[in-house]
Amino acid sequence: AYLLLTDFVKIPRGGWVIQNGANSATARAVIAIARSLGLKTVNIVRREEVVDEVKAVGGDIVLVDGPDLAKRVAKETGKAPIQLALDVVGGASALNLMNCLAPKGVLVIYSAMSGQPFSGSALSVIFNEVSVRGFWLAHWGKTATDEALATMYDHLVPMVASGAISAPVVGSYGLEGFAEAIAKAAAFKGKVIFTPNKA
């Protein structure tokens, strides 16, 4: 989450970032880290029932995805320019995010939870110079310097220690509960933790 916010676009304090899949663990971290960097977030979800949940963890604006998203985002932000969009969903949701970006904005794709192919706007790329980038932590780790790692951890460790960054846990299971744990995790309501069996 930290790298998504700091490695692609330099957003000034008070600026906006937009993300979909806003009730995911990574998106919750984006909300907390963005706030610590002085940024505001537009958070897109797929279901109305999670809007209040995302607001409760600090999302500045929370909207349900849809083809008219760009108009609703412009209204809610006072037409503020958005230079960074974070896509975890894929499919048409990526296109909806792309349509919210200001000229020369960047759409960063870091997952494809919907399982749908990426959908984007050639017109945004051509006429608004919007760019699309991919992010995979393993690639970043291959070239990360000690200084970059230290800077990231210096920012994140106090946030984790204070509880500002956390992920919802829906259950703890011994290894014998593997099948139940996987079924619970597949519901995407939170993380499951495996605990060692006692001998």
SEMAR-448295 format. One record per residue: residue number from 1; residue in one letter; z negated, y negated, x of N, C-alpha, C, O in turn. Coordinates in steps of 0.1 Angstrom, whole numbers, m for minus. Last residue first. Layout:
BEGIN
ATOM;NUM;A;Z;Y;X;Z;Y;X;Z;Y;X;Z;Y;X
...
//
This chain:
BEGIN
ATOM;199;A;m207;303;11;m208;318;14;m221;323;9;m223;335;11
ATOM;198;K;m191;281;m11;m203;284;m3;m204;299;m1;m202;307;m10
ATOM;197;N;m159;267;m7;m167;277;m14;m179;280;m5;m178;281;8
ATOM;196;P;m152;232;m5;m153;246;1;m162;255;m7;m172;250;m12
ATOM;195;T;m134;216;m30;m146;217;m22;m147;231;m17;m142;241;m23
ATOM;194;F;m107;195;m38;m111;209;m35;m123;208;m26;m124;201;m16
ATOM;193;I;m102;171;m62;m107;174;m49;m111;188;m49;m118;194;m58
ATOM;192;V;m76;152;m78;m85;164;m78;m90;166;m64;m82;164;m54
ATOM;191;K;m70;119;m91;m70;129;m81;m79;141;m84;m89;139;m91
ATOM;190;G;m55;112;m123;m63;110;m112;m62;121;m102;m55;130;m104
ATOM;189;K;m36;119;m141;m47;110;m146;m56;107;m135;m66;99;m137
ATOM;188;F;m14;137;m139;m13;123;m133;m24;114;m139;m21;102;m142
ATOM;187;A;m12;163;m146;m13;153;m158;m13;139;m153;m12;130;m161
ATOM;186;A;m14;177;m123;m1;175;m129;m1;166;m140;10;160;m144
ATOM;185;A;m42;180;m120;m34;170;m111;m21;167;m117;m16;156;m116
ATOM;184;K;m46;201;m138;m53;188;m140;m45;177;m132;m43;166;m137
ATOM;183;A;m32;221;m126;m28;217;m140;m34;203;m142;m27;195;m149
ATOM;182;I;m46;223;m102;m32;219;m102;m28;215;m116;m20;205;m117
ATOM;181;A;m71;232;m112;m70;220;m105;m56;214;m105;m53;203;m107
ATOM;180;E;m64;257;m123;m69;247;m132;m68;233;m125;m64;223;m132
ATOM;179;A;m57;270;m99;m48;269;m110;m52;258;m120;m43;250;m124
ATOM;178;F;m82;269;m83;m69;263;m79;m59;261;m91;m54;250;m92
ATOM;177;G;m107;278;m84;m102;270;m95;m89;264;m93;m86;254;m99
ATOM;176;E;m113;289;m60;m110;298;m71;m105;291;m83;m100;298;m92
ATOM;175;L;m119;267;m44;m106;273;m43;m103;283;m54;m91;285;m57
ATOM;174;G;m136;244;m67;m136;254;m56;m122;260;m55;m114;258;m64
ATOM;173;Y;m130;210;m76;m128;224;m78;m130;232;m65;m127;228;m55
ATOM;172;S;m136;180;m94;m138;188;m81;m137;203;m84;m143;207;m94
ATOM;171;G;m117;155;m111;m125;167;m110;m126;172;m96;m117;170;m88
ATOM;170;V;m105;130;m111;m107;137;m124;m115;150;m123;m118;156;m134
ATOM;169;V;m110;100;m96;m111;114;m94;m114;120;m107;m123;116;m114
ATOM;168;P;m91;71;m87;m99;78;m97;m98;93;m95;m88;99;m91
ATOM;167;A;m96;56;m55;m87;63;m64;m95;71;m75;m106;76;m71
ATOM;166;S;m101;24;m41;m105;37;m44;m95;43;m54;m87;36;m59
ATOM;165;I;m110;m5;m26;m99;4;m27;m105;18;m30;m114;23;m22
ATOM;164;A;m136;m16;m28;m125;m24;m34;m112;m15;m35;m104;m18;m44
ATOM;163;G;m156;m3;m16;m152;3;m29;m141;m5;m35;m136;m2;m46
ATOM;162;S;m163;m10;9;m170;m18;m2;m166;m12;m16;m172;m16;m26
ATOM;161;A;m148;7;24;m162;8;25;m169;1;13;m180;6;9
ATOM;160;V;m122;m3;18;m126;11;14;m141;12;14;m147;18;4
ATOM;159;M;m124;m28;30;m121;m27;16;m125;m13;11;m130;m12;m1
ATOM;158;P;m130;m23;57;m140;m29;49;m137;m28;34;m146;m28;26
ATOM;157;V;m104;m9;63;m117;m2;64;m128;m9;56;m135;m3;48
ATOM;156;L;m82;m28;61;m85;m18;51;m99;m12;51;m104;m9;41
ATOM;155;H;m81;m45;84;m80;m50;70;m86;m41;60;m93;m44;50
ATOM;154;D;m83;m27;105;m92;m38;104;m93;m45;90;m103;m49;86
ATOM;153;Y;m60;m12;100;m73;m6;97;m84;m17;97;m94;m16;89
ATOM;152;M;m40;m30;107;m40;m24;93;m54;m19;90;m60;m22;80
ATOM;151;T;m46;m36;133;m45;m47;124;m47;m41;109;m54;m47;101
ATOM;150;A;m43;m10;145;m56;m17;145;m57;m28;134;m67;m30;128
ATOM;149;L;m16;m6;141;m26;3;135;m39;m4;134;m46;m3;124
ATOM;148;A;m5;m26;157;m2;m26;142;m12;m17;135;m17;m21;124
ATOM;147;E;m15;m18;182;m19;m31;176;m16;m32;161;m25;m37;154
ATOM;146;D;m2;6;186;m17;6;185;m22;m7;179;m31;m7;171
ATOM;145;T;28;6;166;20;3;178;5;4;176;1;4;164
ATOM;144;A;49;30;150;37;20;149;30;19;162;28;28;169
ATOM;143;T;68;49;149;71;37;158;59;27;158;60;17;164
ATOM;142;K;60;69;133;67;72;145;68;61;155;69;63;167
ATOM;141;G;50;57;110;41;62;119;47;65;133;40;65;143
ATOM;140;W;73;52;95;66;41;101;57;46;112;56;39;122
ATOM;139;H;79;78;87;89;71;96;81;59;103;84;56;114
ATOM;138;A;57;84;72;59;92;84;69;85;93;68;85;105
ATOM;137;L;60;68;49;49;65;59;52;72;72;49;67;83
ATOM;136;W;89;54;39;82;67;40;72;65;52;76;62;63
ATOM;135;F;109;33;19;97;34;28;92;48;27;89;54;16
ATOM;134;G;140;16;17;132;27;15;120;27;24;120;21;34
ATOM;133;R;154;m13;1;149;m6;13;141;6;8;136;6;m3
ATOM;132;V;179;m35;m9;171;m23;m13;167;m16;0;175;m13;8
ATOM;131;S;182;m70;m16;184;m58;m8;175;m47;m13;164;m49;m19
ATOM;130;V;201;m95;m31;190;m87;m32;192;m74;m23;203;m69;m23
ATOM;129;E;221;m115;m33;217;m110;m20;204;m102;m20;196;m102;m10
ATOM;128;N;232;m122;m56;218;m127;m54;213;m123;m40;201;m126;m37
ATOM;127;F;257;m110;m56;256;m124;m58;242;m130;m55;241;m142;m52
ATOM;126;I;252;m82;m47;264;m91;m42;261;m106;m44;262;m113;m34
ATOM;125;V;229;m73;m59;231;m72;m45;242;m81;m39;240;m88;m29
ATOM;124;S;233;m80;m86;222;m85;m79;224;m85;m64;220;m94;m56
ATOM;123;L;256;m64;m90;257;m78;m91;246;m85;m84;248;m95;m78
ATOM;122;A;246;m38;m88;256;m42;m78;257;m58;m78;258;m64;m68
ATOM;121;S;215;m28;m96;225;m37;m100;234;m42;m88;229;m49;m79
ATOM;120;G;205;7;m99;204;m6;m94;216;m15;m99;225;m10;m105
ATOM;119;S;187;36;m100;197;28;m108;195;14;m103;184;8;m104
ATOM;118;F;182;68;m86;180;54;m85;191;46;m93;203;50;m92
ATOM;117;P;178;96;m108;185;89;m97;182;74;m98;180;68;m108
ATOM;116;Q;145;108;m118;158;102;m122;165;96;m109;158;90;m101
ATOM;115;G;119;114;m114;129;124;m111;143;120;m114;153;128;m112
ATOM;114;S;99;96;m117;106;100;m129;116;111;m127;120;118;m136
ATOM;113;M;90;91;m91;82;99;m100;89;104;m113;86;114;m118
ATOM;112;A;99;86;m64;108;87;m76;102;96;m86;107;106;m89
ATOM;111;S;90;62;m38;89;75;m45;99;74;m57;106;65;m59
ATOM;110;Y;96;38;m27;87;46;m20;84;60;m27;77;68;m21
ATOM;109;I;117;11;m23;116;24;m31;107;33;m22;111;36;m11
ATOM;108;V;117;m23;m27;113;m12;m18;110;0;m26;102;0;m35
ATOM;107;L;138;m50;m30;133;m38;m37;130;m27;m28;138;m23;m20
ATOM;106;V;136;m83;m22;137;m70;m16;130;m60;m26;119;m62;m30
ATOM;105;G;156;m114;m27;144;m105;m28;147;m91;m23;158;m87;m21
ATOM;104;K;177;m131;m27;173;m126;m14;160;m118;m15;153;m115;m4
ATOM;103;P;166;m146;m58;177;m144;m48;171;m140;m34;161;m146;m30
ATOM;102;A;139;m127;m73;146;m139;m69;157;m136;m60;157;m125;m54
ATOM;101;L;138;m98;m95;137;m104;m82;145;m118;m81;155;m120;m87
ATOM;100;C;142;m86;m119;131;m96;m119;130;m103;m105;123;m113;m104
ATOM;99;N;160;m66;m115;165;m78;m123;154;m89;m124;157;m100;m128
ATOM;98;M;145;m47;m102;156;m54;m94;160;m67;m102;162;m78;m96
ATOM;97;L;131;m36;m123;124;m44;m113;134;m53;m105;131;m65;m103
ATOM;96;N;152;m24;m137;144;m34;m144;137;m42;m134;136;m55;m135
ATOM;95;L;160;m5;m118;169;m16;m122;162;m27;m129;164;m39;m126
ATOM;94;A;137;11;m118;141;4;m106;151;m7;m109;149;m18;m103
ATOM;93;S;139;22;m144;128;13;m140;131;5;m128;126;m6;m126
ATOM;92;A;160;40;m144;162;26;m150;151;17;m146;153;4;m146
ATOM;91;G;150;57;m114;157;56;m126;160;41;m131;161;32;m123
ATOM;90;G;116;50;m100;130;53;m100;137;52;m113;132;46;m122
ATOM;89;V;88;47;m94;93;55;m106;107;59;m104;110;71;m107
ATOM;88;V;80;30;m75;75;43;m74;81;53;m84;80;65;m83
ATOM;87;D;89;0;m60;94;10;m70;88;24;m66;92;29;m56
ATOM;86;L;81;m33;m58;78;m20;m53;80;m9;m64;74;m10;m74
ATOM;85;A;96;m63;m48;94;m54;m59;91;m40;m53;98;m36;m44
ATOM;84;L;94;m97;m38;91;m83;m34;89;m75;m47;80;m78;m55
ATOM;83;Q;97;m123;m47;105;m118;m35;104;m103;m32;112;m98;m24
ATOM;82;I;100;m142;m75;94;m129;m70;103;m124;m59;114;m121;m61
ATOM;81;P;93;m174;m86;102;m165;m78;94;m153;m73;83;m155;m67
ATOM;80;A;82;m180;m119;79;m180;m105;88;m170;m98;92;m160;m103
ATOM;79;K;83;m184;m146;95;m183;m139;93;m184;m124;102;m189;m116
ATOM;78;G;57;m180;m155;62;m194;m155;75;m195;m146;77;m205;m140
ATOM;77;T;51;m154;m158;48;m160;m145;52;m175;m144;51;m181;m134
ATOM;76;E;58;m148;m184;44;m146;m180;41;m153;m167;30;m157;m165
ATOM;75;K;86;m153;m184;78;m160;m193;63;m159;m188;56;m170;m188
ATOM;74;A;95;m134;m165;97;m149;m162;88;m157;m171;83;m167;m167
ATOM;73;V;88;m110;m178;81;m114;m165;83;m129;m163;73;m136;m159
ATOM;72;R;105;m111;m200;91;m111;m202;83;m115;m189;73;m122;m190
ATOM;71;K;130;m110;m187;127;m121;m195;112;m122;m197;106;m133;m197
ATOM;70;A;128;m85;m174;130;m97;m166;126;m110;m174;120;m119;m169
ATOM;69;L;126;m66;m195;115;m69;m186;116;m82;m179;107;m90;m178
ATOM;68;D;142;m55;m214;140;m69;m214;130;m74;m205;124;m85;m206
ATOM;67;P;141;m27;m211;153;m34;m206;152;m49;m206;159;m56;m199
ATOM;66;G;107;m19;m199;118;m20;m209;129;m28;m204;128;m35;m194
ATOM;65;D;72;m13;m194;86;m14;m189;95;m14;m201;92;m10;m212
ATOM;64;V;45;m34;m203;52;m22;m205;66;m23;m201;73;m33;m205
ATOM;63;L;25;m53;m180;35;m52;m190;41;m38;m191;40;m31;m181
ATOM;62;V;1;m74;m167;4;m60;m170;14;m59;m182;10;m64;m193
ATOM;61;I;m9;m96;m142;m1;m95;m154;2;m80;m155;6;m73;m145
ATOM;60;D;m30;m89;m124;m29;m102;m129;m21;m102;m142;m25;m108;m152
ATOM;59;G;m52;m62;m121;m38;m66;m123;m37;m79;m130;m43;m81;m140
ATOM;58;G;m78;m52;m119;m75;m65;m113;m60;m69;m114;m56;m79;m108
ATOM;57;V;m87;m31;m134;m88;m30;m119;m82;m42;m112;m81;m42;m100
ATOM;56;A;m81;m40;m160;m95;m38;m156;m97;m36;m140;m107;m40;m135
ATOM;55;K;m54;m38;m161;m60;m51;m161;m74;m50;m156;m79;m59;m149
ATOM;54;V;m52;m10;m162;m47;m17;m151;m52;m31;m150;m55;m36;m139
ATOM;53;E;m64;m6;m188;m69;1;m175;m65;m6;m163;m73;m8;m154
ATOM;52;D;m48;m19;m205;m61;m24;m203;m67;m18;m191;m75;m25;m184
ATOM;51;V;m24;m2;m203;m24;m17;m200;m38;m22;m197;m40;m28;m186
ATOM;50;V;m23;24;m211;m29;21;m198;m29;7;m194;m33;3;m183
ATOM;49;E;m10;25;m236;m24;28;m235;m30;26;m221;m43;27;m220
ATOM;48;E;17;20;m232;8;9;m237;m6;12;m235;m14;3;m232
ATOM;47;R;34;32;m204;27;35;m217;17;24;m220;9;19;m211
ATOM;46;R;44;25;m180;54;31;m190;47;34;m203;54;36;m213
ATOM;45;V;39;m7;m164;35;6;m168;45;12;m178;53;5;m184
ATOM;44;I;38;m31;m139;46;m25;m149;42;m10;m152;40;m3;m142
ATOM;43;N;24;m61;m129;22;m46;m129;29;m40;m141;26;m44;m153
ATOM;42;V;24;m86;m107;29;m82;m120;30;m67;m120;37;m61;m111
ATOM;41;T;m1;m102;m88;7;m90;m91;11;m90;m105;4;m93;m114
ATOM;40;K;m6;m125;m61;m7;m121;m75;2;m110;m78;13;m109;m72
ATOM;39;L;m24;m128;m29;m11;m126;m37;m15;m122;m52;m26;m117;m55
ATOM;38;G;m43;m129;m10;m41;m141;m18;m28;m140;m26;m23;m151;m30
ATOM;37;L;m50;m105;1;m40;m113;9;m37;m126;1;m29;m134;6
ATOM;36;S;m66;m94;m18;m72;m98;m5;m63;m106;3;m68;m114;12
ATOM;35;R;m46;m89;m38;m57;m99;m40;m63;m103;m27;m66;m115;m25
ATOM;34;A;m33;m68;m24;m26;m81;m27;m36;m92;m30;m35;m103;m25
ATOM;33;I;m53;m49;m25;m49;m54;m12;m41;m68;m14;m43;m77;m6
ATOM;32;A;m55;m43;m52;m67;m48;m45;m62;m55;m32;m68;m65;m28
ATOM;31;I;m28;m36;m59;m35;m46;m66;m47;m52;m58;m48;m64;m56
ATOM;30;V;m24;m14;m41;m16;m26;m40;m23;m38;m47;m23;m49;m41
ATOM;29;A;m42;4;m52;m45;m1;m39;m37;m14;m37;m42;m23;m31
ATOM;28;R;m28;9;m76;m42;3;m77;m46;m3;m63;m52;m13;m63
ATOM;27;A;m6;21;m65;m4;8;m72;m18;1;m73;m19;m11;m72
ATOM;26;T;m17;45;m56;m11;36;m46;m10;22;m53;m13;12;m46
ATOM;25;A;m25;57;m81;m35;54;m70;m29;44;m60;m36;34;m56
ATOM;24;S;m9;42;m110;m10;52;m99;m20;47;m89;m24;36;m88
ATOM;23;N;m4;22;m128;m16;29;m130;m18;41;m119;m28;48;m120
ATOM;22;A;22;12;m122;10;4;m119;m4;11;m121;m14;6;m116
ATOM;21;G;48;18;m121;39;29;m119;25;23;m116;18;29;m108
ATOM;20;N;61;m11;m103;60;m2;m115;51;9;m111;45;10;m100
ATOM;19;Q;54;m45;m93;54;m31;m90;54;m23;m103;49;m27;m114
ATOM;18;I;59;m76;m77;60;m68;m89;61;m54;m85;67;m50;m75
ATOM;17;V;41;m104;m64;48;m92;m61;48;m84;m74;39;m85;m82
ATOM;16;W;40;m140;m57;39;m128;m66;46;m116;m60;56;m117;m53
ATOM;15;G;18;m163;m40;31;m157;m44;29;m145;m52;18;m139;m53
ATOM;14;G;m6;m171;m29;m3;m175;m43;10;m170;m48;13;m172;m60
ATOM;13;R;7;m171;4;m5;m170;m5;m2;m177;m19;5;m187;m19
ATOM;12;P;41;m159;6;30;m169;9;18;m167;m1;20;m161;m12
ATOM;11;I;52;m129;20;49;m136;7;38;m146;10;28;m143;15
ATOM;10;K;75;m116;39;64;m125;41;62;m133;28;69;m143;26
ATOM;9;V;85;m83;34;87;m97;30;74;m104;33;63;m99;31
ATOM;8;F;78;m58;47;92;m61;42;95;m76;40;105;m81;43
ATOM;7;D;51;m53;54;62;m50;63;76;m54;59;85;m54;68
ATOM;6;T;31;m59;35;32;m67;47;44;m65;56;47;m73;64
ATOM;5;L;31;m42;13;29;m56;11;32;m65;23;34;m77;22
ATOM;4;L;35;m17;24;44;m21;14;43;m37;12;54;m43;10
ATOM;3;L;11;m16;39;24;m17;46;35;m22;36;44;m30;40
ATOM;2;Y;m8;m12;19;m9;m24;28;5;m26;34;9;m38;35
ATOM;1;A;0;12;8;0;0;0;0;m13;9;7;m22;6
//
